[in-house]
Amino acid sequence: MLQDIAPHIFNNQYMDKKPAKDDFIISIKEGTILLRRQEEIKLPTFKDFVSKYFNIDKSAIYLFSIDEINFFLVNDRLIEEDNEFKYENLHKLRTEKPMWMAFAAAVGGQLSLWYDSHKYCGRCAQKLVLHSTERALLCPNCSDIIYPTLAPSVIVAITNGNKLLMTKYAYGIYKNYALVAGYAEIGEDLEQTVRREVMEEVGLNVKNITYYKTQPWPFSGALLVGYFAEVDGDETVTLQESELSEATWFEREKIPKSPSQISLTSEMIERFRNQTDKNIE
């Protein structure tokens, strides 16, 4: 999956660091990220732009490191495109190589959106400042502290013997087959989220809900939690057309091939395809 970047090591511990010339820049503009695309993508480093943008390193925000290389957000000014680096849609990172660089760019985009969406205090409207000891924003007026948020959501592979229920979204840029999915609501555990989302989207009851795996998904700021579940009773689908354009039962050998293997959804589909019995452990 996208976050599986071994042997590279991702370290998101907060540190008070200053950029070096070989550290990478995260520069975001309206859902796009500045990078160079050839056979593989590459983010710009400070040495690529330090001569053009005076003091570009002074206000850079440390985000995380991969191995010994640090990644910094530059969000106080717009770095213009040049002959080498162009702004590309963040969602294109799903198919880019190397995966560790695509993962870094996607997580950098997620953090950039959080910073950009939290400029003022929701209590008193005072302008927020960077916290001095942790990854957070602080209101200097009322002392409220705002941390990066994750949205817990479930991915549900609904099975009926040798069949898997696959769906397509009614909206958005992703047009391939997926699985039933949805965000957790206040006051429910994740198994309750599974039951509710399945009933809402496809009108089915499920049983034997079994946890599979989790995945951070930076494109939506979600923490995905995967479950397998068996249909309980009638398998006739009642489609929630405001969410889905299609929900179809596929026999194992006829399941459409996933276009990539970076997502929890794709891994779960392939997991079911390659099973030889009902055991999903």
C-alpha positions in Angstrom: 0.0 0.0 0.0 1.0 3.6 -0.4 2.5 3.9 3.1 4.6 0.7 2.7 7.8 2.3 1.8 10.4 0.0 3.3 13.4 -0.1 3.4 12.8 3.7 3.7 11.8 4.9 7.2 9.1 7.5 7.8 9.4 9.6 11.0 6.6 12.0 11.8 7.8 13.0 15.3 7.6 16.7 15.8 11.0 18.4 15.9 12.2 22.0 15.8 14.4 21.8 12.7 15.8 24.3 10.2 16.1 23.2 6.5 19.4 22.3 4.9 20.0 22.7 1.2 19.2 19.1 0.3 15.9 19.0 2.3 12.7 18.8 0.3 10.1 21.5 -0.2 6.4 20.9 -0.1 4.7 23.7 -2.1 0.9 23.4 -2.6 -1.4 25.5 -4.9 -5.1 24.8 -5.1 -4.9 21.0 -4.9 -1.6 20.8 -6.8 1.9 20.2 -5.7 5.2 21.4 -7.2 7.3 18.6 -8.5 9.4 17.4 -11.4 8.0 14.5 -13.5 10.3 12.4 -15.7 10.4 8.6 -15.4 10.1 9.2 -11.6 8.9 12.2 -9.7 11.1 14.4 -7.5 10.2 17.2 -5.1 12.2 20.4 -5.2 15.0 21.0 -2.6 15.9 24.3 -1.0 19.1 24.5 -3.2 16.8 24.5 -6.3 15.2 27.8 -5.2 17.3 29.5 -2.5 18.9 31.8 -5.0 15.6 32.9 -6.5 13.6 33.3 -3.3 15.3 35.3 -0.6 15.0 33.7 2.9 12.8 30.9 1.7 14.1 28.8 4.5 13.3 31.2 7.3 9.6 30.5 7.6 9.6 26.9 6.4 7.7 24.5 8.6 9.2 21.1 9.4 6.8 18.3 8.6 8.6 14.9 8.8 11.6 13.0 7.6 12.2 9.9 5.5 15.5 8.3 6.3 17.8 11.3 6.9 16.1 13.7 4.5 13.7 16.3 5.9 10.5 17.7 4.3 9.4 21.2 4.9 6.2 23.1 4.0 6.7 26.5 2.4 3.3 28.1 2.5 3.9 31.8 3.1 4.6 32.5 -0.6 3.9 30.9 -3.9 6.9 29.3 -5.6 6.4 29.8 -9.3 6.8 27.1 -11.9 10.0 27.0 -14.0 11.4 24.9 -16.8 12.0 22.0 -14.4 9.3 22.0 -11.7 5.5 22.2 -12.4 2.4 22.0 -10.3 0.6 18.7 -10.7 -2.7 17.4 -9.3 -2.2 15.7 -5.9 -4.4 12.8 -6.9 -2.0 11.9 -9.7 0.4 10.8 -6.9 -1.5 7.5 -6.7 0.3 6.2 -9.7 3.7 7.9 -9.4 7.0 6.3 -8.7 9.1 6.0 -6.5 6.3 5.2 -4.0 8.2 6.7 -1.0 8.4 10.1 -2.8 4.7 9.9 -3.8 3.8 9.0 -0.2 5.8 11.9 1.1 4.2 14.3 -1.3 0.7 13.1 -0.5 1.2 13.4 3.3 2.8 16.8 2.8 -0.3 17.9 0.9 -2.5 16.6 3.7 -0.6 18.7 6.3 -0.6 21.7 4.0 -4.3 21.6 3.7 -4.6 21.4 7.5 -2.4 24.4 8.1 -4.2 26.3 5.4 -7.7 25.5 6.8 -6.8 26.5 10.4 -5.5 30.1 10.2 -7.8 31.5 12.8 -9.2 30.4 16.2 -12.7 28.9 16.0 -13.4 30.3 19.5 -12.3 33.9 19.4 -11.2 34.4 15.7 -7.6 35.3 16.7 -4.9 34.4 14.2 -3.2 31.1 15.2 0.5 30.7 15.7 2.7 27.6 15.5 3.0 25.7 18.8 6.6 25.7 20.1 6.9 22.1 21.3 4.5 19.9 19.3 2.7 19.7 15.9 -0.2 21.9 16.7 -1.5 25.5 16.3 -2.0 27.7 19.3 -4.3 30.7 19.9 -2.3 33.4 21.7 -5.6 34.9 22.9 -7.6 32.1 24.5 -4.9 29.4 24.5 -6.9 26.9 22.5 -4.7 24.2 20.9 -5.6 22.7 17.5 -4.1 19.4 16.4 -4.1 17.7 13.0 -7.3 15.8 12.5 -7.9 12.3 11.0 -11.3 11.2 9.9 -11.9 7.5 10.8 -13.7 5.6 8.0 -14.5 2.0 7.1 -13.9 0.0 4.0 -16.2 -3.0 3.8 -15.7 -6.1 1.6 -19.2 -7.7 1.6 -19.1 -11.3 0.6 -21.6 -14.0 -0.2 -19.8 -17.3 -0.6 -17.7 -17.0 -3.7 -19.0 -13.5 -4.5 -17.8 -10.0 -3.7 -20.0 -6.9 -3.8 -18.2 -4.1 -5.8 -19.3 -0.5 -6.1 -18.7 2.6 -8.1 -19.0 6.1 -6.8 -21.7 8.5 -8.1 -19.3 11.4 -7.9 -15.6 12.3 -7.7 -12.6 11.6 -9.9 -12.2 7.9 -9.1 -14.2 5.9 -11.7 -13.0 2.3 -11.0 -14.6 -0.3 -8.9 -14.3 0.1 -5.1 -16.0 -1.3 -2.0 -18.7 0.1 0.3 -17.1 2.8 2.5 -18.0 5.6 4.8 -17.0 7.8 7.7 -17.7 7.0 11.3 -20.3 9.1 13.0 -20.5 10.5 16.6 -21.5 7.9 19.2 -20.9 4.7 17.2 -18.1 2.1 17.2 -16.6 1.1 13.9 -18.6 -2.2 13.7 -21.7 -0.1 14.0 -20.3 2.1 11.2 -20.0 -1.0 9.1 -23.6 -2.0 9.6 -24.9 1.5 9.1 -22.9 2.3 5.9 -23.8 -1.1 4.3 -27.5 -0.6 5.0 -27.4 3.0 3.8 -25.5 2.4 0.6 -26.7 -1.0 -0.6 -29.6 -2.0 1.7 -28.0 -5.2 3.1 -27.7 -6.7 6.5 -24.2 -8.2 7.3 -22.8 -10.6 9.9 -19.4 -12.0 10.9 -17.8 -8.6 10.7 -14.0 -9.2 10.7 -11.3 -6.6 11.1 -8.6 -6.8 8.4 -6.2 -3.8 8.4 -5.8 0.0 8.5 -4.4 2.6 6.2 -3.7 6.3 6.5 -5.2 7.9 3.4 -3.7 11.4 2.9 -5.8 12.3 -0.1 -8.9 12.7 2.1 -7.3 13.0 5.5 -8.9 9.7 6.5 -7.7 6.8 8.6 -9.2 3.8 6.8 -10.2 0.7 8.7 -10.9 -2.4 6.5 -13.4 -5.1 7.4 -14.7 -8.2 5.7 -18.4 -9.0 6.3 -20.8 -11.7 5.1 -24.2 -10.8 3.8 -26.9 -11.8 6.2 -30.1 -12.9 4.3 -31.3 -11.6 1.0 -28.4 -10.4 -1.3 -30.7 -8.1 -3.3 -29.1 -4.6 -3.5 -31.0 -1.4 -2.9 -28.7 1.3 -4.2 -28.2 4.7 -2.6 -28.0 6.6 -5.8 -26.8 9.8 -4.1 -23.6 8.0 -3.2 -23.2 5.1 -5.7 -23.7 4.7 -9.4 -23.4 0.9 -9.2 -23.2 -2.1 -6.8 -22.6 -5.4 -8.5 -21.9 -8.9 -7.2 -18.9 -10.5 -8.9 -17.9 -14.1 -8.7 -14.3 -14.5 -7.5 -12.8 -15.4 -10.9 -14.7 -12.5 -12.6 -13.6 -9.7 -10.3 -12.2 -6.8 -12.3 -8.5 -6.2 -11.9 -7.5 -3.3 -9.6 -5.6 -0.6 -11.5 -3.1 -0.2 -8.7 -2.2 -1.7 -5.3 -1.6 1.4 -3.3 -4.9 1.4 -1.4 -6.5 -0.7 1.3 -9.5 -1.2 -1.0 -7.4 -2.7 -3.8 -5.5 -4.9 -1.4 -8.8 -6.2 0.1 -10.2 -7.0 -3.4 -7.1 -8.9 -4.3 -7.1 -10.7 -0.9 -10.6 -12.0 -1.6 -9.8 -12.8 -5.3 -6.8 -15.0 -4.2 -8.6 -16.8 -1.3 -9.3 -20.5 -1.8 -11.7 -20.9 1.2 -13.8 -18.7 3.6 -11.0 -18.1 6.0 -9.8 -14.5 5.6 -7.2 -14.5 8.4 
